[in-house]
Amino acid sequence: MSDATTRTPSSGAARIVTLVGATVLIATQTIAASVAGGWAIAGFLGLGEYVAYALEAVGLGLGVWAVTAFVRSALKNDPALRRG
């Protein structure tokens, strides 16, 4: 088996590109699922259009919060970005 499968990106630029790619993937999935969850709950319970919008907004806020927490954690733990 080749060592290429176990290597991690060594340059700072490669780590940043990986972080950006992971952030885009996680952001789209998390925010879409959060908004869709609000829509589904409102539709299932028959809560009406405006309540659906409110639940979607709450889901959007939770999704943005989760993505922000992920990015902060990733930046804090990335050795390429550590100073000192």
Biopython code that builds the backbone (N, CA, C, O; Angstrom):
import numpy as np
from Bio.PDB.StructureBuilder import StructureBuilder

atoms = [
    (1, "MET", "N", (0.837, -1.168, 0.000)),
    (1, "MET", "CA", (0.000, 0.000, 0.000)),
    (1, "MET", "C", (0.889, 1.241, 0.000)),
    (1, "MET", "O", (1.969, 1.240, 0.590)),
    (2, "SER", "N", (0.443, 2.261, -0.642)),
    (2, "SER", "CA", (1.226, 3.477, -0.807)),
    (2, "SER", "C", (1.100, 4.388, 0.419)),
    (2, "SER", "O", (0.095, 4.365, 1.128)),
    (3, "ASP", "N", (2.141, 5.187, 0.649)),
    (3, "ASP", "CA", (2.096, 6.166, 1.729)),
    (3, "ASP", "C", (1.179, 7.336, 1.406)),
    (3, "ASP", "O", (0.828, 8.111, 2.296)),
    (4, "ALA", "N", (0.788, 7.472, 0.152)),
    (4, "ALA", "CA", (-0.043, 8.609, -0.263)),
    (4, "ALA", "C", (-1.416, 8.589, 0.415)),
    (4, "ALA", "O", (-2.043, 9.636, 0.579)),
    (5, "THR", "N", (-1.875, 7.424, 0.801)),
    (5, "THR", "CA", (-3.201, 7.353, 1.412)),
    (5, "THR", "C", (-3.194, 7.793, 2.873)),
    (5, "THR", "O", (-4.244, 8.125, 3.424)),
    (6, "THR", "N", (-2.014, 7.799, 3.510)),
    (6, "THR", "CA", (-1.944, 8.154, 4.919)),
    (6, "THR", "C", (-1.341, 9.526, 5.159)),
    (6, "THR", "O", (-1.267, 9.969, 6.305)),
    (7, "ARG", "N", (-0.915, 10.201, 4.121)),
    (7, "ARG", "CA", (-0.303, 11.519, 4.288)),
    (7, "ARG", "C", (-1.344, 12.577, 4.568)),
    (7, "ARG", "O", (-2.489, 12.485, 4.126)),
    (8, "THR", "N", (-0.925, 13.585, 5.311)),
    (8, "THR", "CA", (-1.764, 14.753, 5.527)),
    (8, "THR", "C", (-1.139, 15.914, 4.775)),
    (8, "THR", "O", (0.063, 15.903, 4.510)),
    (9, "PRO", "N", (-1.933, 16.914, 4.428)),
    (9, "PRO", "CA", (-1.355, 18.057, 3.725)),
    (9, "PRO", "C", (-0.270, 18.715, 4.570)),
    (9, "PRO", "O", (-0.485, 19.014, 5.745)),
    (10, "SER", "N", (0.907, 18.941, 3.960)),
    (10, "SER", "CA", (2.026, 19.471, 4.730)),
    (10, "SER", "C", (2.130, 20.994, 4.650)),
    (10, "SER", "O", (2.623, 21.629, 5.582)),
    (11, "SER", "N", (1.679, 21.571, 3.571)),
    (11, "SER", "CA", (1.797, 23.018, 3.455)),
    (11, "SER", "C", (0.589, 23.707, 4.068)),
    (11, "SER", "O", (-0.498, 23.137, 4.158)),
    (12, "GLY", "N", (0.805, 24.935, 4.485)),
    (12, "GLY", "CA", (-0.286, 25.709, 5.062)),
    (12, "GLY", "C", (-1.400, 25.949, 4.065)),
    (12, "GLY", "O", (-2.575, 25.946, 4.430)),
    (13, "ALA", "N", (-1.034, 26.161, 2.791)),
    (13, "ALA", "CA", (-2.044, 26.425, 1.765)),
    (13, "ALA", "C", (-2.939, 25.207, 1.556)),
    (13, "ALA", "O", (-4.150, 25.346, 1.386)),
    (14, "ALA", "N", (-2.353, 24.030, 1.568)),
    (14, "ALA", "CA", (-3.153, 22.815, 1.389)),
    (14, "ALA", "C", (-4.104, 22.623, 2.566)),
    (14, "ALA", "O", (-5.238, 22.180, 2.382)),
    (15, "ARG", "N", (-3.654, 22.949, 3.761)),
    (15, "ARG", "CA", (-4.518, 22.822, 4.929)),
    (15, "ARG", "C", (-5.672, 23.818, 4.865)),
    (15, "ARG", "O", (-6.799, 23.497, 5.244)),
    (16, "ILE", "N", (-5.388, 25.021, 4.388)),
    (16, "ILE", "CA", (-6.443, 26.031, 4.268)),
    (16, "ILE", "C", (-7.468, 25.606, 3.225)),
    (16, "ILE", "O", (-8.671, 25.753, 3.443)),
    (17, "VAL", "N", (-7.008, 25.082, 2.101)),
    (17, "VAL", "CA", (-7.928, 24.619, 1.060)),
    (17, "VAL", "C", (-8.796, 23.489, 1.598)),
    (17, "VAL", "O", (-9.996, 23.445, 1.324)),
    (18, "THR", "N", (-8.203, 22.581, 2.359)),
    (18, "THR", "CA", (-8.969, 21.495, 2.960)),
    (18, "THR", "C", (-10.000, 22.033, 3.943)),
    (18, "THR", "O", (-11.142, 21.574, 3.964)),
    (19, "LEU", "N", (-9.602, 22.994, 4.749)),
    (19, "LEU", "CA", (-10.522, 23.595, 5.716)),
    (19, "LEU", "C", (-11.669, 24.305, 5.013)),
    (19, "LEU", "O", (-12.819, 24.177, 5.432)),
    (20, "VAL", "N", (-11.380, 25.041, 3.965)),
    (20, "VAL", "CA", (-12.436, 25.736, 3.226)),
    (20, "VAL", "C", (-13.388, 24.735, 2.580)),
    (20, "VAL", "O", (-14.604, 24.923, 2.618)),
    (21, "GLY", "N", (-12.850, 23.681, 1.993)),
    (21, "GLY", "CA", (-13.694, 22.656, 1.387)),
    (21, "GLY", "C", (-14.597, 21.979, 2.401)),
    (21, "GLY", "O", (-15.783, 21.775, 2.144)),
    (22, "ALA", "N", (-14.039, 21.629, 3.551)),
    (22, "ALA", "CA", (-14.837, 20.998, 4.603)),
    (22, "ALA", "C", (-15.893, 21.962, 5.124)),
    (22, "ALA", "O", (-17.021, 21.558, 5.409)),
    (23, "THR", "N", (-15.533, 23.230, 5.249)),
    (23, "THR", "CA", (-16.490, 24.224, 5.742)),
    (23, "THR", "C", (-17.653, 24.398, 4.773)),
    (23, "THR", "O", (-18.805, 24.485, 5.199)),
    (24, "VAL", "N", (-17.367, 24.450, 3.491)),
    (24, "VAL", "CA", (-18.442, 24.594, 2.508)),
    (24, "VAL", "C", (-19.368, 23.385, 2.554)),
    (24, "VAL", "O", (-20.590, 23.533, 2.530)),
    (25, "LEU", "N", (-18.795, 22.205, 2.618)),
    (25, "LEU", "CA", (-19.608, 20.992, 2.670)),
    (25, "LEU", "C", (-20.464, 20.958, 3.933)),
    (25, "LEU", "O", (-21.670, 20.719, 3.864)),
    (26, "ILE", "N", (-19.853, 21.193, 5.064)),
    (26, "ILE", "CA", (-20.577, 21.142, 6.334)),
    (26, "ILE", "C", (-21.612, 22.255, 6.418)),
    (26, "ILE", "O", (-22.711, 22.040, 6.927)),
    (27, "ALA", "N", (-21.272, 23.443, 5.924)),
    (27, "ALA", "CA", (-22.215, 24.568, 5.980)),
    (27, "ALA", "C", (-23.461, 24.285, 5.149)),
    (27, "ALA", "O", (-24.579, 24.504, 5.617)),
    (28, "THR", "N", (-23.285, 23.808, 3.935)),
    (28, "THR", "CA", (-24.461, 23.570, 3.094)),
    (28, "THR", "C", (-25.341, 22.472, 3.673)),
    (28, "THR", "O", (-26.566, 22.596, 3.678)),
    (29, "GLN", "N", (-24.736, 21.412, 4.155)),
    (29, "GLN", "CA", (-25.521, 20.310, 4.707)),
    (29, "GLN", "C", (-26.231, 20.720, 5.997)),
    (29, "GLN", "O", (-27.411, 20.422, 6.181)),
    (30, "THR", "N", (-25.520, 21.395, 6.880)),
    (30, "THR", "CA", (-26.085, 21.768, 8.176)),
    (30, "THR", "C", (-27.201, 22.793, 8.035)),
    (30, "THR", "O", (-28.267, 22.640, 8.631)),
    (31, "ILE", "N", (-26.958, 23.825, 7.257)),
    (31, "ILE", "CA", (-27.961, 24.875, 7.109)),
    (31, "ILE", "C", (-29.182, 24.358, 6.348)),
    (31, "ILE", "O", (-30.315, 24.677, 6.709)),
    (32, "ALA", "N", (-28.962, 23.571, 5.306)),
    (32, "ALA", "CA", (-30.101, 23.019, 4.562)),
    (32, "ALA", "C", (-30.935, 22.097, 5.440)),
    (32, "ALA", "O", (-32.164, 22.144, 5.398)),
    (33, "ALA", "N", (-30.281, 21.265, 6.230)),
    (33, "ALA", "CA", (-31.026, 20.360, 7.110)),
    (33, "ALA", "C", (-31.773, 21.129, 8.189)),
    (33, "ALA", "O", (-32.889, 20.757, 8.550)),
    (34, "SER", "N", (-31.183, 22.179, 8.701)),
    (34, "SER", "CA", (-31.844, 22.978, 9.738)),
    (34, "SER", "C", (-33.091, 23.674, 9.206)),
    (34, "SER", "O", (-34.138, 23.662, 9.853)),
    (35, "VAL", "N", (-32.977, 24.273, 8.042)),
    (35, "VAL", "CA", (-34.124, 24.967, 7.444)),
    (35, "VAL", "C", (-35.195, 23.956, 7.038)),
    (35, "VAL", "O", (-36.385, 24.195, 7.247)),
    (36, "ALA", "N", (-34.784, 22.841, 6.466)),
    (36, "ALA", "CA", (-35.744, 21.819, 6.064)),
    (36, "ALA", "C", (-36.452, 21.221, 7.277)),
    (36, "ALA", "O", (-37.626, 20.860, 7.197)),
    (37, "GLY", "N", (-35.752, 21.117, 8.385)),
    (37, "GLY", "CA", (-36.379, 20.616, 9.603)),
    (37, "GLY", "C", (-37.496, 21.527, 10.081)),
    (37, "GLY", "O", (-38.560, 21.055, 10.482)),
    (38, "GLY", "N", (-37.257, 22.828, 10.039)),
    (38, "GLY", "CA", (-38.309, 23.779, 10.415)),
    (38, "GLY", "C", (-39.508, 23.695, 9.493)),
    (38, "GLY", "O", (-40.651, 23.742, 9.946)),
    (39, "TRP", "N", (-39.252, 23.570, 8.205)),
    (39, "TRP", "CA", (-40.327, 23.435, 7.223)),
    (39, "TRP", "C", (-41.121, 22.152, 7.466)),
    (39, "TRP", "O", (-42.351, 22.154, 7.408)),
    (40, "ALA", "N", (-40.408, 21.056, 7.738)),
    (40, "ALA", "CA", (-41.069, 19.761, 7.930)),
    (40, "ALA", "C", (-41.914, 19.747, 9.202)),
    (40, "ALA", "O", (-43.029, 19.225, 9.205)),
    (41, "ILE", "N", (-41.387, 20.314, 10.268)),
    (41, "ILE", "CA", (-42.148, 20.346, 11.525)),
    (41, "ILE", "C", (-43.417, 21.164, 11.351)),
    (41, "ILE", "O", (-44.495, 20.742, 11.769)),
    (42, "ALA", "N", (-43.292, 22.331, 10.734)),
    (42, "ALA", "CA", (-44.470, 23.180, 10.537)),
    (42, "ALA", "C", (-45.486, 22.507, 9.609)),
    (42, "ALA", "O", (-46.691, 22.584, 9.850)),
    (43, "GLY", "N", (-45.018, 21.863, 8.575)),
    (43, "GLY", "CA", (-45.932, 21.171, 7.667)),
    (43, "GLY", "C", (-46.611, 19.978, 8.310)),
    (43, "GLY", "O", (-47.805, 19.751, 8.113)),
    (44, "PHE", "N", (-45.845, 19.211, 9.084)),
    (44, "PHE", "CA", (-46.405, 18.026, 9.733)),
    (44, "PHE", "C", (-47.472, 18.395, 10.763)),
    (44, "PHE", "O", (-48.498, 17.724, 10.879)),
    (45, "LEU", "N", (-47.218, 19.455, 11.496)),
    (45, "LEU", "CA", (-48.152, 19.865, 12.538)),
    (45, "LEU", "C", (-49.227, 20.827, 12.030)),
    (45, "LEU", "O", (-50.123, 21.205, 12.785)),
    (46, "GLY", "N", (-49.145, 21.226, 10.759)),
    (46, "GLY", "CA", (-50.136, 22.125, 10.182)),
    (46, "GLY", "C", (-50.144, 23.487, 10.839)),
    (46, "GLY", "O", (-51.211, 24.024, 11.136)),
    (47, "LEU", "N", (-48.971, 24.056, 11.073)),
    (47, "LEU", "CA", (-48.863, 25.297, 11.831)),
    (47, "LEU", "C", (-49.031, 26.561, 10.992)),
    (47, "LEU", "O", (-49.105, 27.655, 11.553)),
    (48, "GLY", "N", (-49.090, 26.447, 9.704)),
    (48, "GLY", "CA", (-49.294, 27.614, 8.861)),
    (48, "GLY", "C", (-47.997, 28.154, 8.274)),
    (48, "GLY", "O", (-46.892, 27.781, 8.667)),
    (49, "GLU", "N", (-48.190, 29.045, 7.320)),
    (49, "GLU", "CA", (-47.066, 29.563, 6.549)),
    (49, "GLU", "C", (-46.123, 30.422, 7.387)),
    (49, "GLU", "O", (-44.904, 30.272, 7.292)),
    (50, "TYR", "N", (-46.665, 31.308, 8.195)),
    (50, "TYR", "CA", (-45.811, 32.224, 8.956)),
    (50, "TYR", "C", (-45.048, 31.518, 10.069)),
    (50, "TYR", "O", (-43.901, 31.861, 10.357)),
    (51, "VAL", "N", (-45.681, 30.537, 10.687)),
    (51, "VAL", "CA", (-44.978, 29.747, 11.699)),
    (51, "VAL", "C", (-43.874, 28.933, 11.031)),
    (51, "VAL", "O", (-42.803, 28.748, 11.609)),
    (52, "ALA", "N", (-44.125, 28.452, 9.830)),
    (52, "ALA", "CA", (-43.097, 27.724, 9.082)),
    (52, "ALA", "C", (-41.902, 28.632, 8.824)),
    (52, "ALA", "O", (-40.754, 28.213, 8.980)),
    (53, "TYR", "N", (-42.168, 29.870, 8.432)),
    (53, "TYR", "CA", (-41.062, 30.816, 8.217)),
    (53, "TYR", "C", (-40.283, 31.058, 9.508)),
    (53, "TYR", "O", (-39.055, 31.138, 9.500)),
    (54, "ALA", "N", (-41.010, 31.174, 10.607)),
    (54, "ALA", "CA", (-40.348, 31.405, 11.894)),
    (54, "ALA", "C", (-39.484, 30.202, 12.281)),
    (54, "ALA", "O", (-38.352, 30.379, 12.733)),
    (55, "LEU", "N", (-40.000, 28.988, 12.110)),
    (55, "LEU", "CA", (-39.215, 27.796, 12.430)),
    (55, "LEU", "C", (-38.013, 27.644, 11.494)),
    (55, "LEU", "O", (-36.947, 27.194, 11.913)),
    (56, "GLU", "N", (-38.189, 28.020, 10.235)),
    (56, "GLU", "CA", (-37.062, 27.992, 9.301)),
    (56, "GLU", "C", (-35.998, 29.001, 9.716)),
    (56, "GLU", "O", (-34.803, 28.726, 9.608)),
    (57, "ALA", "N", (-36.426, 30.160, 10.187)),
    (57, "ALA", "CA", (-35.466, 31.172, 10.642)),
    (57, "ALA", "C", (-34.705, 30.679, 11.874)),
    (57, "ALA", "O", (-33.498, 30.893, 11.991)),
    (58, "VAL", "N", (-35.412, 30.025, 12.782)),
    (58, "VAL", "CA", (-34.756, 29.450, 13.961)),
    (58, "VAL", "C", (-33.764, 28.382, 13.523)),
    (58, "VAL", "O", (-32.645, 28.325, 14.032)),
    (59, "GLY", "N", (-34.168, 27.541, 12.587)),
    (59, "GLY", "CA", (-33.271, 26.516, 12.060)),
    (59, "GLY", "C", (-32.061, 27.110, 11.379)),
    (59, "GLY", "O", (-30.947, 26.603, 11.514)),
    (60, "LEU", "N", (-32.281, 28.196, 10.641)),
    (60, "LEU", "CA", (-31.161, 28.878, 9.992)),
    (60, "LEU", "C", (-30.189, 29.413, 11.025)),
    (60, "LEU", "O", (-28.975, 29.279, 10.869)),
    (61, "GLY", "N", (-30.716, 30.018, 12.081)),
    (61, "GLY", "CA", (-29.843, 30.520, 13.143)),
    (61, "GLY", "C", (-29.038, 29.410, 13.796)),
    (61, "GLY", "O", (-27.842, 29.566, 14.042)),
    (62, "LEU", "N", (-29.694, 28.286, 14.078)),
    (62, "LEU", "CA", (-28.977, 27.152, 14.664)),
    (62, "LEU", "C", (-27.925, 26.596, 13.713)),
    (62, "LEU", "O", (-26.833, 26.222, 14.140)),
    (63, "GLY", "N", (-28.250, 26.543, 12.434)),
    (63, "GLY", "CA", (-27.287, 26.053, 11.445)),
    (63, "GLY", "C", (-26.069, 26.957, 11.331)),
    (63, "GLY", "O", (-24.937, 26.479, 11.265)),
    (64, "VAL", "N", (-26.304, 28.261, 11.309)),
    (64, "VAL", "CA", (-25.185, 29.211, 11.241)),
    (64, "VAL", "C", (-24.341, 29.125, 12.504)),
    (64, "VAL", "O", (-23.114, 29.196, 12.438)),
    (65, "TRP", "N", (-24.990, 28.972, 13.655)),
    (65, "TRP", "CA", (-24.251, 28.816, 14.905)),
    (65, "TRP", "C", (-23.370, 27.566, 14.872)),
    (65, "TRP", "O", (-22.213, 27.612, 15.291)),
    (66, "ALA", "N", (-23.913, 26.451, 14.375)),
    (66, "ALA", "CA", (-23.145, 25.203, 14.313)),
    (66, "ALA", "C", (-21.959, 25.320, 13.362)),
    (66, "ALA", "O", (-20.872, 24.826, 13.664)),
    (67, "VAL", "N", (-22.155, 25.963, 12.229)),
    (67, "VAL", "CA", (-21.058, 26.135, 11.278)),
    (67, "VAL", "C", (-19.987, 27.058, 11.858)),
    (67, "VAL", "O", (-18.794, 26.806, 11.696)),
    (68, "THR", "N", (-20.409, 28.119, 12.530)),
    (68, "THR", "CA", (-19.449, 29.027, 13.158)),
    (68, "THR", "C", (-18.645, 28.311, 14.227)),
    (68, "THR", "O", (-17.437, 28.522, 14.341)),
    (69, "ALA", "N", (-19.301, 27.468, 15.009)),
    (69, "ALA", "CA", (-18.586, 26.686, 16.027)),
    (69, "ALA", "C", (-17.582, 25.744, 15.379)),
    (69, "ALA", "O", (-16.475, 25.576, 15.889)),
    (70, "PHE", "N", (-17.955, 25.130, 14.264)),
    (70, "PHE", "CA", (-17.032, 24.246, 13.553)),
    (70, "PHE", "C", (-15.814, 25.003, 13.047)),
    (70, "PHE", "O", (-14.683, 24.548, 13.218)),
    (71, "VAL", "N", (-16.038, 26.152, 12.428)),
    (71, "VAL", "CA", (-14.927, 26.928, 11.866)),
    (71, "VAL", "C", (-13.996, 27.409, 12.981)),
    (71, "VAL", "O", (-12.775, 27.334, 12.840)),
    (72, "ARG", "N", (-14.553, 27.894, 14.069)),
    (72, "ARG", "CA", (-13.704, 28.339, 15.184)),
    (72, "ARG", "C", (-12.874, 27.200, 15.740)),
    (72, "ARG", "O", (-11.690, 27.374, 16.029)),
    (73, "SER", "N", (-13.483, 26.042, 15.889)),
    (73, "SER", "CA", (-12.758, 24.880, 16.403)),
    (73, "SER", "C", (-11.675, 24.439, 15.421)),
    (73, "SER", "O", (-10.563, 24.106, 15.831)),
    (74, "ALA", "N", (-11.990, 24.437, 14.143)),
    (74, "ALA", "CA", (-11.012, 24.029, 13.141)),
    (74, "ALA", "C", (-9.840, 24.998, 13.083)),
    (74, "ALA", "O", (-8.689, 24.574, 12.977)),
    (75, "LEU", "N", (-10.120, 26.284, 13.152)),
    (75, "LEU", "CA", (-9.043, 27.272, 13.120)),
    (75, "LEU", "C", (-8.188, 27.201, 14.380)),
    (75, "LEU", "O", (-6.972, 27.384, 14.321)),
    (76, "LYS", "N", (-8.819, 26.936, 15.510)),
    (76, "LYS", "CA", (-8.079, 26.847, 16.765)),
    (76, "LYS", "C", (-7.150, 25.637, 16.796)),
    (76, "LYS", "O", (-6.068, 25.696, 17.380)),
    (77, "ASN", "N", (-7.570, 24.545, 16.168)),
    (77, "ASN", "CA", (-6.808, 23.308, 16.235)),
    (77, "ASN", "C", (-5.909, 23.048, 15.033)),
    (77, "ASN", "O", (-5.216, 22.031, 15.000)),
    (78, "ASP", "N", (-5.903, 23.932, 14.055)),
    (78, "ASP", "CA", (-5.067, 23.729, 12.870)),
    (78, "ASP", "C", (-3.633, 24.143, 13.170)),
    (78, "ASP", "O", (-3.385, 25.308, 13.482)),
    (79, "PRO", "N", (-2.684, 23.218, 13.082)),
    (79, "PRO", "CA", (-1.293, 23.554, 13.409)),
    (79, "PRO", "C", (-0.676, 24.559, 12.432)),
    (79, "PRO", "O", (0.266, 25.265, 12.793)),
    (80, "ALA", "N", (-1.182, 24.634, 11.228)),
    (80, "ALA", "CA", (-0.618, 25.575, 10.256)),
    (80, "ALA", "C", (-0.952, 27.010, 10.611)),
    (80, "ALA", "O", (-0.257, 27.930, 10.180)),
    (81, "LEU", "N", (-1.998, 27.214, 11.385)),
    (81, "LEU", "CA", (-2.434, 28.567, 11.713)),
    (81, "LEU", "C", (-1.993, 29.011, 13.097)),
    (81, "LEU", "O", (-2.231, 30.154, 13.489)),
    (82, "ARG", "N", (-1.358, 28.122, 13.835)),
    (82, "ARG", "CA", (-0.897, 28.494, 15.171)),
    (82, "ARG", "C", (0.275, 29.439, 15.077)),
    (82, "ARG", "O", (1.167, 29.275, 14.245)),
    (83, "ARG", "N", (0.259, 30.409, 15.925)),
    (83, "ARG", "CA", (1.339, 31.405, 15.940)),
    (83, "ARG", "C", (2.264, 31.110, 17.113)),
    (83, "ARG", "O", (1.851, 30.611, 18.160)),
    (84, "GLY", "N", (3.509, 31.433, 16.896)),
    (84, "GLY", "CA", (4.428, 31.292, 18.008)),
    (84, "GLY", "C", (5.491, 30.289, 17.825)),
    (84, "GLY", "O", (6.319, 30.098, 18.715)),
]
sb = StructureBuilder()
sb.init_structure("model")
sb.init_model(0)
sb.init_chain("A")
sb.init_seg("    ")
for serial, (resi, resn, name, xyz) in enumerate(atoms, 1):
    if name == "N":
        sb.init_residue(resn, " ", resi, " ")
    sb.init_atom(name, np.array(xyz, "f"), 0.0, 1.0, " ", f" {name:<3s}", serial, name[0])
structure = sb.get_structure()
